Amino acid sequence: MAPDPTRSHQRTFQDGPAVGRAVGEGRTLAASMSRLILEARRVAATVMHGLHGRRRAGPGESFWQFRRFVSGEPASRIDWRRSARDDHLYVREQEWEAAHTVWIWPDRSPSMYFASPLVRDSKLYRTLVIALALAEVLVEGGERVGVPGLTRPTGSRNVIDMIAQAVAFDHSERTSLPSNFAPSPLAEVVLLSDLWSDIGDVRRTITQLSGSGAHGHVVQIVDPAEETFPYWGRIEFIEPESGSHIIAGRAENWRADYVARVARHRAEIKSEADRLGWSFTIHRTDRPAGELLLSLHARIGPDTAHNATRLHASATSRVTA
């Protein structure tokens, strides 16, 4: 029987332990944090260069822009100091402020330390780069970002350093999925994980997070080897959480069964996400981080969250009617 993709990683007797590299990276995460932060800032800057901001006029305290006075508006809205410098009348607009919070969950469990010879960085490294870069882009767009169990929601321009420091000095148990976390209604949740947990655990987590009315995005971050199963000959597969293992005499004979199990696992996750009005995305670590960041940015925001919640509620009412 093929190894369960939700539990195992692999190593060849010829090439040495693949998970050894992963464990070593886990131990030196704090040491590599500077490189990780620089990479996150680079990815965020690249994405933000081609984006239009989310900011808009509306009730708030922060100045946004001056615009021409429109006939019919109350004269009390005119900014006379700015108007005195020109032949036109101007209105001072404030920046629209919405209590919109995005929670980002980066999976830092042992299975995320894995990196095959096909890629440069581990799933953990890519996950943290995406989490930090996404936080930077969202804060720049006027959102508030938090990490369950680590940081409270903040709109600070120093958000990357705040999250990175919290991650580097966090010594609590590294779980694959967030537990005992209930986001507020209308908040959004971004789950960044390899999602190789039991499908029952994944379902329960998504259902619990959406129970308060929060909208979410499930992102499966995988190493290309976890999709293509590029192994043959005598292979030892190791479960990174418990250390249990299984040996394949001819691993190439297991490929078809393995790929089928991965497809079935993903179909079940997508089905649950669709049922709750959440999005589901697959990201391979041999693809550019900017691709995923752009995709997430396009899906996240008060308007998209509201529309998704409304559509989900409508679909649910039709089912129960």
Secondary structure, DSSP 8 states (H G I E B T S, - for coil): ----TTT-EEEETTTB-HHHHHHHHHHTTTTTHHHHHHHHHHHHHHHHHT------BSS-SSEEEEEE--TTS-GGGB-HHHHTTSSS-EEEEEB-----EEEEEE--SGGGG---TT-SS-HHHHHHHHHHHHHHHHHHTT-EEEETTTEEEE--TTHHHHHHHHHHT--S---SS--S----TT-EEEEEE---S-HHHHHHHHHHHHTTT-EEEEEEEE-HHHHH----SSEEEE-TTT--EEEESSGGGGHHHHHHHHHHHHHHHHHHHHHHT-EEEEEETTS-HHHHHHHHHHH-SHHHHHHHHHHHHHHHHHHH-
